[in-house]
């Protein structure tokens, strides 16, 4: 019996539901006999051919365009068959069921075409492309990121990673580390001269040069992570300070109901926007005040608001300039800021914004906050958007050359940098045996790079990565 990774697989490659076209994709080894049984004819490789597929009773299931991609010149590196039929959910399920039936049906001499043909797992087509060395792991992840991209900038960055731009930079760094290891390990037979060898080969200068390349790649990767993951931004504040007005102003639509009545917003409202291609997930929350002042429904909204504050990537705290002279309001605002500082993640940036600039004398605007705006007139919104990106670590105008990246990519590069820093520290302190310690740190750095591209990757990690793909990709 074949292993799971050798099983022929089949899946619907287009979203379920009604559409003009639906695609069924099949991948496996040596599909020729199966294709003849299924289609009743041979196919010309990489040529679309119109085929009528009938069931065992001779009744037509669908008229499809069939395209055959023989190995190794296919997406997965195996034989691939694509059937492009009409996009109705019922007809596609009938076609999929028939394909499975033909694979397991007994023919002459009790032979079966593809006895182990099964429905593909999520991401299994791309996983096979990786396993058959059609792409590395970074490129494989970029496939899913391209599909999931929420902005044009994110899609372009994912495209660059899919083309291999990110991988190319990683492999270049890897080659330099390998060259460095070869030089250092050649010194291991002469331990009494290790310090001289380190100096003569300019190992320290080479390590610093590699670190600079990693730092440059980290900057691009950090930008790419922002494009991929976006920013969950929670708008918080006391009742009636303009949170919903800010949500509407940033989204350019009347998403939230705005009234002068405190407690209008009872639940968390969300809206997606983009600033310079970076996805921003805005969360408008219920006004935060003491439980004694709120009714039962509002209390639930307040509880949910605090939950969102704890999960936020960034928090904008609104302050009402028109009430800044009121003692009770100012005291409540100070208490609220202290509570948010306690509840939020330590790394979560906090932006304090004075709102309702249109309702007061500009000279009265507090100088103790970062920004004064009017959500009603739009004054200061451009500066707020710039500040949001700055707090998130986005470098304006950096879209070109940015590669899509994930948290695991950032972590791996940081670990590489850490091992190289340890090697430099050994050289600076001249710790004995110097060459052995430096060689070991370089080996560990190379291992982290190998995990990044998938040259050395555990099955558990592969399962985690590809399980997040859609079925049929």
Protein Blocks (a to p, Z undefined) as FASTA:
>chain_A
ZZfklpccdddfbdedjdfbdcdddddehkllmmmmmnopacdehiacddddddfkopaf
bdcdddddddfbbfkopacddddddfbfklmmmmmmmmmmmmmpccehhiafblmgccdd
ehklmmmmmmnopacfklmmmmmmmmmpcbfklmmmmmmmmnommmmmmmmmmmmmmmmm
mmmmmmmmmmmlmmmmmmmnommmmmmmmmmmmmmmmmmmmmmmmmmnopadddeddehi
opmmmmmmmnopafbccdfbehkambdcdddddeehiacddddddddddfklpcfklmmm
mmmmmmmmmmpmbdcddddfklmmpmklmmmmmmmmmmmmmmpcfklccddddehklmpc
fklpcfkbfbdcdfknopoklmmmmmmmmmnopaehilgopacddfklmmmmmmmmmmmm
mmmmmmmnopacfklmmmmmmmmmmmmmmmmnomaccfklmmmmmmmpcehZZ
